[in-house]
C-alpha cells in the first residue's frame, strides 16, 4: 500500500510530461502543482507509516516501500520542498542510506546524473 501511494499517487503527478502539460496547456505553475501533490502524498505516507514503521517503513527490513520513499524524498528536495517536517520518513531514509544497495542506487551516482557544484 505505501509503495503504491508513492508509485501511483505522487510520482506520476510530478513527471515531466504532466508538468509540461500543466505549464503549457493549462498555463499553471508546475512547481506549485508538484509541491501540492508531493506534500499531500508524503503527509499520507507519514500517517500510514506511523502504524508499521520500525527501522524501515514496514518493520526491521527494507521493502519496496522504502525503495519508493528514498527517490521520492530526493525529488521533493529537488522541487525545494522542506522535508524535515516528515520526521519518520526522513529517519527511515537515513536508515536506508546506510545500506550499500541504496548508496549505489542514489540518483547522484547514476551515469546520467547531472553534476552538482
C-alpha positions, 0 to 999 in steps of 0.5 A: 500500500505505501509503495503504491501511494508513492508509485501511483499517487505522487510520482506520476503527478510530478513527471515531466510530461504532466508538468509540461502539460500543466505549464503549457496547456493549462498555463499553471505553475508546475512547481506549485502543482508538484509541491501540492501533490508531493506534500499531500502524498508524503503527509499520507505516507507519514500517517500510514507509516506511523502504524508499521514503521520500525527501522524501515517503513514496514518493520526491521527490513527494507521493502519496496516501500522504502525503495519508493520513499528514498527517490521520492524524498530526493525529488521533493528536495529537488522541487525545494520542498522542506522535508524535515517536517516528515520526521519518520520518513526522513529517519527511515531514509537515513536508515536506508542510506546506510545500506550499500544497495541504496548508496549505489542506487542514489540518483547522484551516482547514476551515469546520467546524473547531472553534476552538482557544484 
